[in-house]
Amino acid sequence: MTGTRGYECSPWQLLWRGLDLKGLTQTESTFALSNGHIGLRATLEEAEPRGRPGTYLNGFYEEHPLPYAEAGYGYPEAGQTVVNVTDGKIIRLLVEDEPLDLRYGHTTAHHRVLDFRSGTLRRETEWTSPTGRRVRVRSERLVSFSQRAVVAIRYEVEPLDGEMQLVAQSDLLTNEPIEAETGDPRVAAALEAPLHCEYMTAADYGAVLIHRTSRSDLRMAAAMDHEIGAPNGTGLRTDIAVEDDLARLTVAVNVAEGGKLQLTKYLGYGWSAQRSIPALRSQVDAALAGARQTGWEGLLAEQRQFLDDFWTSADVELEGDPELQQALRFALFHVLQAGARGESRAIPGKGLTGPGYDGHAFWDSETFVAQALTYTLPGAAGDALRWRHSTLDKARSRAQQLGLRGSAFPWRSINGDECSAYWPAGTAAFHVNADIADAVARYLAATGDTEFERDHGTELLAETARLWVSLGHHDPHGGFRIDGVTGPDEYSAIVDNNVYTNLMAQRNLFEAAASCNRQPDVAARLSVTEHEIKAWLAAARAMLVPYDDLLDVHPQSERFTEHARWNFQATPASAYPLLLHFPYFDLYRKQVVKQADLVLAMHLRGDAFTDEEKRRNFAYYEALTVRDSSLSAATQAVLAAECGHSDLAYDYLAEAALVDLRDVHGNVRNGLHIASLAGAWIALVAGFGGMRDHDGELSFRPRLPRDLDFIAFHVCFRQARFRVEVRKDEVTYTLTDGGPVSLRHYGDTVTLVAEPVTLPLPEPPDLPRPAQPEGRAPQRRRPRPGTGAAAAAAAPASVAQGTVTGAEDGRVSGR
C-alpha cells in the first residue's frame, strides 16, 4: 500500500522497505525507541551507515556557558545540552572477514518495522558481500516499559551460501564522534568527548563502563551481557576486552547453511548526580540480572502486556483515511514512549528521539503532552507534574532573582534552571506558571488524586498563584493588569495583558484558592493565609481581558489590533519561518502570529468566551497565523471544529499528526515533535469529539468532517474508562471499565453505567472557510468538492503549499 515518504501504510506499524541512505537521519528519529527514561535512535546495529547516532538518558546533560553580546542582570549563566551517552546498540558483523556495510556489496532486501503493539523495532536484511557471500540478518530491539533500566536486542545471522565464518563484535561505545549541528562553539566544545571514564570492567560475556561529565558533574553507568546461540555452528570462540571508552565482546563461529548465529544482548543504564561508582555499578548489574532472569521472550511478553493495557485506554480509530489512522497511532505510541517511565524527570520537547532543542522541556510538556496523558495514561501525567514539583526550589530562587514572590518556572530547561539566553521569549514567558497550574488542575479533576494534591498539587498551585499577585497590579481605573510579558506567540514579546496569560493566570488563582480551601492543613504548612487567598480571588475576579470594540474581537494583547498588518503578499514562501529572515523588532510590532495564542486561550479557557466571540476571533486570527511552529496546527484544528469549519479542522488535524512522517518543518533529523503528536490526539478528541474539561466536568459536542465516516476514542476519567464512537448522525458512549461516569452531551447530563448510551447529533453548520495568510493555508486533506476523491489519500498534509524549514537556533525555537 502507498504511504508517506516511503513508509508503507498499515494501521498498527510503521514500515519502510528498501534502503534510503539520504533519509537515515529522518528514519532514525521516526523509528526511535524509548520508555521515557532511556531513548535509542534507530541507527543500524552495525553502526554504519548512519545518520545521527543517539542514546539518551532522561535528565542527563552537560552544561556550557551561555553567550551574551552584552551582560544583563538576571540573565541565565549556563546552558544545558543533552548528552549522547554510551551506545550499546552496536553489533558489528564480519562475513568471511568482510564487514557488513550496506554501502558496499549488494542489498537484495531490507526493511524495518516499528510495531505499535509489540513495542519493538524489527529489521530484516539480505546482503551479498563484495565477494559474493550472502547472509540474512534479522534483529529486534526493545526499550522495556516494565523494566525501566533495560534494553534488549536479538540479533540473528543466517548464511545463505553454504558454511561461512561469522564474527560479531558487540560494543559499549562512549564518546561516539558526532558532527554537532550548532552555531555556538561553546556547545560544540561541551559535547566533544563530554564523558570521562571513571571505571571499567569486563568478564565472561559482560562489561560495565562508568563515566562522568565535566561541568554538570553527573555520573552514568552502562552495562551489557549476552546469551549466544549457534545451532549448526562449530568452533565457537569468544573474547571480551575493555578500555576507557569501549567494551567489546567478540564472537567467532563457523555456521553451516541452514544454521544461524543468534546473539541476545541485554543492556542496563543508570545515572545519578549523587550516587557513588559502586552504587551505580550495583544498579546496572541488578538491571541486567532482572533482564536475564526474565529472558528475551519474557521481556517481549511484558512489553506486549503493557501496550495491550495502554491501547485499551488510549486507542483511536477512524474510517475513511488509512494514512491518518496510522499517523494517529504513531503519534500516540511516541507520546507514550516520551512519558511512560520518565517518572521523576521532565518530558523533553523531542522526547528522547534526538538532540533537538538541546533536550530541553518547555511549557508544551504540560499544555499538550500532559493533557493527552491525563486522559490516556494518567500515572505518567502525574509523574511529569511531580518533576515540576521537584524543581520548585529552583523556581523560587528564580522568582527571588527577578524580584517576585512565589515561583517562576523556566521556559526551557533540563534540570529546572532557566537556560534560555533570549530573555524576551524566555524569562518574560511567565505563562509557563499558568500552564503548569492548568495541568495540575486538569489532572486533579480527572483523577481525584487527593494524595497527589496534598503532596504536590496544592503547593504547585499556591506557588504559581503567588507569582501573579506580585507580577500584576490593580489598575486605578479598574481591572487587574499583567504587563510586560510574552504569551505563547513568540512573534509578539513584552506585551501588556496578553489574553492567554491573563485568562490562564485567572484560572491559576481560582484553582489555588480552591485547593488551599480543600487542604487547609497543607495551606497552613505553606503559610497561605486567609488574607492571601482573598487577594488571589480579588485579582482573579478583576482580571483584565482586553477587547477591541471597533473590530469586535479580542486583541491578542493590549493594542495588538492597532499594529500594522504584516505584508503577507510580499513575503515569499522561501522567507518562512519568518524568525530566520526578518528582525525580531519588525515581527514584534506587526500583526503576525507564529502560533496559536488567542486561539489557544479559546480552547483551554473556552468558558471565558461566547460562541459568537469564538467564531469572530477565530476568523480574525486565521488571517494572521503563519504556523512557523509545530504547536499551532492542533489548536487551530480544535477551534476550527468548534466554530463549524470541520473540513479545515480535518486539514489541521492531518498536519499535526503527519508533522514528522512528512517532515513538515524540515528538522525531523533532530528528533520528533512530541507536543504536536500529542496535539494530534487533542485535535481528534477535543476537535471532532468536542471534549472540554472546564470546572472539572467533562463535556462533549462531537461532529465529523464530511470525509470521515466514523471515529472512536477512549478516555480515562475518575478511575473509569469509557469509549466514544462518533458517526455522522449519532454518538455512542460506552463504559468499558469502572464507573459510573457523568458527562455532558451538548449541554445535557448523561450518566454512563452498564448499558451504552446513543444520542443524536445536531446538523453541522455550513460556514464559509476562513482565509489564511497568503501561501500559508494548510494542504487540503481532500480535494475540493467535485474534484474527485481518488487522489485524496495520497494528498500531503504539509504546513502550507510548500514545506517549511524549521529553526533550532538555541533562542526562539521553531516548535
N, C-alpha and C positions, 0 to 999 in steps of 0.2 A: 504494500500500500504506500502511496505517496505520503510524505510527511513534511517536516520543517527543517530546512537547511541540511538535508541528508539524513535526518532522523526518520525512522520508519514509524508510521502511525499505529499505535497499539494502546489499548485502554489502561494496561497495568504495567507498562515498562517503557523504557527509552532505549531504543536500539539503533546503533549506527553500523552499517555494513560497508566494508571497504576501508581503505587506509587513506586518510586525508592529512598529510604531514603539515600543511599550512594551517589546518584547523585544530591542531593539537592543543593549543592554549585554551581554546574555547571548550573543547570536549573534556579537558582535564578539570574544568570547573563544573560543567553540567553533570558529569559522571562522578563527582566527588562524593565521598562517604564521610559521615560524621555522626557523633552521638551527642554533640553539644560540649563534650569535654575534649575529645580527640577529633581532629579533622585530617583527612587524607585527600589531596588532589589526585586525580586519576591518571597519574603517569604510569606507563607500562612497567611491568615487573623488571624488564631488562634495563630500565633506566634511560635508555636511548633507543630511538629518537625521543625527544622530549620537547615540551613547550616551556612550562614554568613549574618545576618541581615544588612541592609544598607539603609539609607535615606540621600541624599546628596543635598547640595545647592552649585551651581557652584561658586567657588571662596571663599567658607567659609572653613577656615583651622585653625590649631593650629601650633604654632612654637615650635621648640625644638633645643637644641644646636647640632651642627654637630661634630662628633668625629674626632680627628686627633691624630695620634701617635706622630707626630712632626708638630709644627706650621709652617706656611709659609706666607709670605706677599701675600695679595690678596686672601687668602682662604675665601670662604663664611663662615659666622659665624653661621647662623641659617638655619635649615631645615624647611620645611613646609609639613604638612600632612593633607589630607582631613579628616574632622570630620564627623562621623556618628551622624547626628542631631536628633532632636525629631522625633520619629517614630509614625506616625498617621495611619498606615495601620492596626493596631491591632484591631480585633473584636473577642474576645473570646466567646465561646458558651458553655453553660451547658445544657445538655439534662436530665431532671429529676435529676438534681444535679450531673451529671457526665460530666466532661469536654470532649469536642470533641477533641480527640488527636489521630491522625491516627496510632500511635504506639500501641494503645490499641483497644480492641473490634475487629471489622471486617469491612474492607473497601471493599464493594462489587463492587464499580465502582468509578473511579476517572480519570479525565482528565483535562488538561489545554490547552488553545488555545491563542496564541499571534496572533492577527488578523492585518495584514499589511494594510488593507483598513479601518477598523473602528478605529484603533489606540488604542485598548483595550486589556486587558488580562482577559479572561473568564475562569471560573473554575466550574466544577460540581463534586460533591462527594455524594455518597450514603454510609452511615455509620451506622453500628449497634453497639450500646454501649455494654459494657461487660455484662450488664443485659438484653440485647436483644431488646432495643428500637431503632427503625430505623428512620432515618431522611435523607432528601435530602437537600444539601446545594448548592446553586448557587451564584456565585459572579461575578462581572465585575468591573474593575477599569480602570481609565484613568488618565493621566497627561496631562492637557489641553494645546494644541498648541495655542488656541485662547485667553485663559485667563491665562497668564503666571504664576501666583502665585497659581493656583488652582489644587487640586487633588480631584477626586470624586470616591466613591466606592458604589456600590449597592450590598447589602448582603441579601439573602433570605434563609429562613429555612422552610421546609415543613415536618410536621410529616407524617410518612408512616404507623403508627400502632395505630391509634386512638388518642384521645386527650392526650396532654402531656404539661408539663410546660417547657417553654424555657426561658433561661436567657442569654442575650447578654451583654457583657462588652466591650464598645468601648473606647479605650485608646488614650491618648497622652503620650508617654513614652520617657523620656530623660535619657541619660547616660545608655543606654542598655548595659548590660555586654556582651562583645565580646572578645574572645580569639585573641589577636593580633599575627599576623604571622610576626614577625620581630626579627632579631637577635640583634637589638640595644635597650638596656634597656631605653635609653633616649626617643626613640619614644614610646615605650610601656608606659612609665610613663606619657608622654604628652597626650596619648589617654585614660588613665584610668580616667573615670569621668571628661572629659575635659570641661564640661559646668556647669556653676554656675548660679543658679536661681536668677533672679532679680525681677521677677513679676509673679503673678499667679492670675487668677480669673476664676470663673465658675458660670453659671446661666442658668436656663431652660435646654436646650439641648446642650449648647455650653460651651467652655472653651478656655482660652488663656494662654500659657506659654511663657515667655521671658527669655532667658539665654545669658550668655556671656562667652567667652573664657578667659583664664588666661593670656596668653602671647601675642597672636596676637591681643587681645582686640577687638574682633568682637562680635557684638550682633545679635541674631537671635530670631525670633518670630514664633510660630506655633499656629494655632487656628483651632478649629473644631466646626461643628454644624451638626445637624441631622434632618432628617424627618423620622417619624416612622409610619408604616402601619401594621395593624394586622387584616386582614379580618378573620372572624370566630374566633376571639380571645376574651377572656374575662379576666377581672381583670388586665388590663394593669397598670403597676406601673413603675415609673422611678425615678432615683436618680442620682444626679450629685455631685461629690466630687473632690477636688483638693489639691495637696500638691506640694512641691518643684519640683519634677521630674515626677509627674504623675497627669494627669487629667483623670477622668473616668466617663462615663455615663453608668449606669446600667439600662437595660430594662428587665422587667419580665412580662410574659404573658402566659396564658393558651391558646393553639391553638388546635382546633379540626382537625381531619383528613380531608384533602381537603382544609384547610386554610393554611396560612403561616404568618410568621413574616418577614416583609420587613424593612430593615434599609438602608437609604441612608445617607452616610457620606460625608460631604464636608470639605475639609482641605484647609487652606491658609498658605503660607510660605513667609517669607521675612527676609532679613538680611542687615546689614549696618555696616560700620566702624565708622560712624559719627552720625547717627540719634538717637534721644532720645527714651526712653521707650514709652512715649505717641505716638510719631510719628510712631514707628513700630507697636504698637497695632492698631493704626488707619489704617495702611496699610493692615494688615491681616484681620481686621474687614471689610474693604472695599472689599477685595478679596472674603470673604465669602458672603457679600451682593450681589455681582455680580453673584456668583455661584448660590445662592438661587433664584435670580431673573431669571436666565437663566433656572434653573432646570435641572434635570438629563437628560431628553430627549433632551433638548436644547443643553446641553454640548455634548451629543452623536452626534447630528446633526452638530454642529460646527466642531467637530473632523473629521467627515466623509467628510465634505466640504473641510477642509484644506488638507486632504490627497488626495481627488479626484484631486485637483489642482496640488498637488505635483506629483502624478503619471502621470498626463498628461505631465508634464515637464521632468520626470526622469525615467519612467519605462523602463525596459529592457526585451526583450523576446528572447527565443531561443527554437528551436525544436530539439529533439533528446536526451535530457538529463534532465528529470524532476527534479532530485535531485539538479542539478546545477541551474536550474531555480528558485527553492525555495530558494537556498542559496544566489543567487544574490539579490532577493527581500528582504530577511532577512538582507543582508548586507546594502542595500540602506536604509531600514527602520531604522536601528540603526545609520547610518551616519546622517540621518535626525534628529533622536532623540538627537544626540550629539550636533548638531549645530543650530537647528531651532530657539530657543529663548534664546540662550546664550547671545546675544546682547553685552553688554559691558564686557563680560567675555571670558576666553580662552576656547578652546576645548581640554579637557584633553585627554591623551593617551588612557584611558579606558572609555572616555565619563563620564557618571555618573552611570555606571553599577557596580562599585566595587571599592575597595580601592587600587588596584594595581598601582604601580609606585607612591604611596603616593598621587594620584590625580593630578600629575603634567602634564603640557602641554610640548611638545617637538617640535622640528622642523618639525616633520611629520604632525603636525596640518596644516601647510601651504603647505608642499610639496605633501601630499596625500589628506587630508580631504578637505582643501580649494580648491584644484584643482577639486575634484569631485563636490563640492558645487557650484563652479563658473559656471558650465555648467548645473546644475540642480536646484539649489536654490540660485541664485547669491546674494540675500539680506543677506543670512546667511554668505556667504563668506566675504562680505563687513563688517559685524559685527565683525567677527573674526579678521579682519585686524584693525578695529577700536580699539579693545582691545590692540593689539600690539602698536598702536599709543599712547594709554593712558598710556603705561609703558615707554615711551621714556625718561622721566627724570631719571628713574632708570637705563636705558641702557646707558644714557650719563654719569651718575655717575660711572657706572662700567667701561666704557672706560677710564675715567679720572684716576680711581684707577689703571688701567693697563698701564697707560702712553700712551694712544692712543687718537686720535681725533674721533669725531662723536659718534656713539653709539655701544655698544657691548651687544647684546641681549643674554639672558640666554639660556643655553642648556636645563635646566629643571626648572620649576617654576610654582607657582600658581598665585602670585601677581606681577610678573615681576622682582623680585630679583633672582639672581642665587642661587640655593640651591643644586648644585651637589658638594659633598665632594671629588669627584675624578677628579682633575683638568685636567689630560691628555685627558679625554674624554669629560669633561665639558667646562672649560674655553677655552681650545685650539680648540674647535669645532666652530671656527668663521664662518664656512659656514652657520650657523643659520641666520646671517645677509643677506646673498645672497638668502637664501630660502625665507625669508620674502619679499625681494625685488622682487623675481621671482613671488611670489603670487600676489603682488601689480600690477606688470606689466601685468600679465595674467588677473587679474580682470578688470583693466582699458581697455585692448584691447577687452575683451569680453562684457563689459557693456557700454563703453563710458561714464562712470560716472564722469563728469567733476567736480561736486560738491565734490565728494569724493577725487578726485585728489587735488583740491585746499585746502581742509580742512585737509587731512590726507596723501594722496599718495605722493605728492611731498616731503613733509618733511621726510617721511619714506625712500624714495629713496635717498634723499640727505644725511641724517644722516648715512645710511648704507654705502653709497659710500665713505664718509669721512673716515670711518674706514680703508678701503682697502688701501687708499693712505698713511695712517700713518703706517699701519701694514706691507705693502710691500715696495720694493725698486727697483730702476732701476739698473740692473746688468751692471757693466762697459763693459762687453763683449756682451751686448745686451739682451734685454728682461726685463720684469717686474716680479720680483720674490715675492712669498708669502711663507715664510719659517716658520717652527716650528708650524704647525697646524695639527689638526686631521680632517679627512674627515668623510663621513658617515660610513665607515668601522671601527668599533671600535676594530678590531684586528690589526690595524696599528695606531700608535699615534705619535704626534710630528714629522711630516714628512715635507719635503720641496716640494713645488709645487705639491700639490695634484691636479690632473687634474680636478676633480669635483669642488673643491673650486675655482681654478683659472678661469675656464670657467664660473662658476656662478657669480663670482666677476666681470668678464668682462662684463657680461650682466647687472649686477647691475650698473656698471659705465656708460655704454651706456644709460641705461634707465633713470638714474638720470639726465644725461645731457639733454636728450630729454625732460623730464618733466619740468626741470627748464627753458628750452627754450620755452616750451608751456605756462608756467605760470611765466613770468618774475617778476611780482609784488610779487608773493609768494617767488620766489627765492631771491628777494631783502630783503624781511622780514626775511629770513633765513640767510642773509649775505653771500649768494652764489655769488661770483664774476665771471666775465668772465675768469679771470686767473685760478680760481679753476676749472671751467668747462673744461678748456683746459687741466689742469693737470689730471682730470678724463679720458678724451679722450686719452691722451697720454699713461696713464697707461693701459687702455683697449686695445689700438692698439698694445702695446708692450707686452701684457700678455704672459708669458712663458708657453708653453704646452709641457711637455717632450715627447720624442718619442724614442723608442728603435729600432735603425736601424738594429741591428743584428737579433732580433726576429720579426721585422716588426709589432710591436704592440705598443700601448701607455702603458707605465707603470702607474700603479695607482697613484703613486707619484714618485718623482725623485729617481732612483736607485732601485725601488721596484723589478724589474725583475732580479736584481743581487742577491737577497736574496736566501738562500736555500729554497727549497720547503718543506712544511710540509709533514711528513710521514703519509699519509692518510691510507696506507695499514696496518700500525701498530697501528692505532687508532681504538679501538673497539667502537661499537655503544653506549655502556654504558658511554663512555667518552665525549659524547656531551650533552649539549653545552660545548665547549672547555674552556670557561672562568671559569667554575666551577671545572676544573680538571687539568689545566696547568697554570703555572705562566705567568703573562702578558709579562714579558720581553722576554719569549720564543715566544709567539704569535707575539709580535711586530717586531721580527727580522726574521720572516719566511714569505714565500709566502702562506698565508692562508687568506681567506676573509670571514668575518662574514656575511656581507650583501652587496647587490649591491652597488657599489661605482662608479667605472669607467663605469659600465653598466648603472647606473642611469644618469650619465653625458651624455651618448649617447641617452637617452630618452629626458631629459629636454633641452639639448644643442645639439640635433641631427644635427643642422645646421652647427656644427663645425667639423663634421666627414663625410668622404665619405662612400658610401655604402660598399665598399670593406674593409675599415678600421673597420666598424661596424662588419662585418662578422668575420674578424680575431680576433678582440678584444673580441667579444662575446664568441667565441670558447675557447680562451685562459683563460678567467676568469670563464667560466663554470667549468673548471677543478680545480678551486681553491676555489670556493664559497660553504660554508657548510650550509648556511642558518640557523645559530643559532639565527636569528632574523626573526620575522614575517613580517618585512618590505621588505624582499627580493623577495619573490616569484612573487609578482605582477609586479615588474620592470623586472624581468627575463622573465616573460610572454610577456611583451611588446616588448622587443628586440628579443626574440625568434621568435615571429610572424614576425617582420620586417625583420629578417635575413633569413626567409624562413623555419623555423622549427616549423610549425604550430602544429604538434602533441605535441611537447614539450611545446609549449605555452599553449596548452589546459591543460596539466598536471599542469602547474604552476598556471593558472587561477583557477582551481579547488582547489588547495592547499590554495590560498589566500582566496577564497570565503568560504571554509569549515573550516577555521582555528579554529573557535570557536565551530561550530556544531560538529566537530570531536575532539575538544580539542587537537589539534595537538601539542601544546607546553606544555601541561600539567598544565596550570595555569589559565584556564577559571574561576576557583573558585574566582579569584581576579578581574574579570571583563573581558569585551570583548576587542579585539584588533581593535580599531576603524580605525586606519590607514590601516591595512590590509583589512578591509571590504571596505573602500573607494578605496583601491588598486584593489579590485576585479572589481569594476566599471571601473577603469582606464585600467585594463588588457583587459577587453572586448572592451571598446571603443577605446583606443589607440592601443591595440594589434590587435584584429581581425577587428576593424573598421579602424585602421590605422590613427586615428586622431592626428594631430600635430597642434601646435599653435605658430609657430615661427614668429617673427616680426609682431605679431598682426593679422595674417592671418590664417584662418582655412584651413587645407588640409586633405584629406582622401586617404588612399590606402588600401581598405578593402580586406580581404581574409579569408576564413573559414578553420577550420580544417576539415579533412575528415569525422569525426563522427558527425558533426553538419550540419543540412540541411538549417538552417535559423537563423539569429539573427537580432534583431531590437533594436534601442535605440533612445533616444531623446536628443536634445541639445538645450540649451538656448544660444542665441548669439545676441547681439545688439538689445534688446527689441523684438526679434523674437524667435519663436520655430520651429524646423524642426525635421523630423523623418528620420532615415536612416535604410533601410531594405537591408540586405545583403543575397544573395543566392549564390549558387555555382558558377554561371557564370555571375551574374549581380548584380547591386546595384541600389536602387531607393531612391532618395532624395525627400522628400515631405515637403513643407512649411505648418505648421499647425496653425501658428498664427503670425501676424505682417509681417515684411518683407518689401522689398525683402532682400535676403541674398546672398552674393557672397562667394564662396568657391572654392577650387581646388581639382580636382579628378585626381589622377595620373599625376599631373602637368598641367592639362587643367583647365581653369577657367569655372565655372558653376555658373549661377545666378538663384536662386530659386524665382519664383513668384507664379502664381496661379496653374500652372499645375505641377504634379510630373515629375521628370527627371530620366529616367532609362538609365544606361550606362553599357557597358560590363566590365567584369573583366578579366585581363590577366591570362593566365595559371600559376598556382602557381609552384614555383621551387620544385624540389625533391632533397633535400640535405641530406647528412648523418647526423644523430643525434649526436651532440657533447657530449663528455663524461663529467660526473660529478666526484667529488672525490668519492673514494671507499665507498659504502654504503650510499651515500648522494643524489642519484638520486631521483627525485620526483616519487611518486607512479604513475604507469601508469593509466590514466583515462580510457583507453580502452585497451583490450588485444592486443598483437602484431598481425599483420595481419596473418590470418589463424587459430587463436586460438578460434574463435567464439565470437560473441558479446553478447550472452545470459547473461553472468555473469557480463557484463560491468557496468551496472547501480549500482550494489552493491559494486563495487571496491572502496576501501577507497582512499582518496586523502590526505594522510598524508605527513609530511615533507620529509620523506625518507622511507626506508624499516625498519620501526620501529618508534614508537612515541618518540619524544624528550621531555625531561623535561626542561621547561624554567627557567629563573633566574630573580629574582627581589630582588637584594641584596642591593639596595639603592645606588649603584655606577654606574656600567655599566649595563643597563637593557637589558634583552633578548627580546627586542621588535621585 
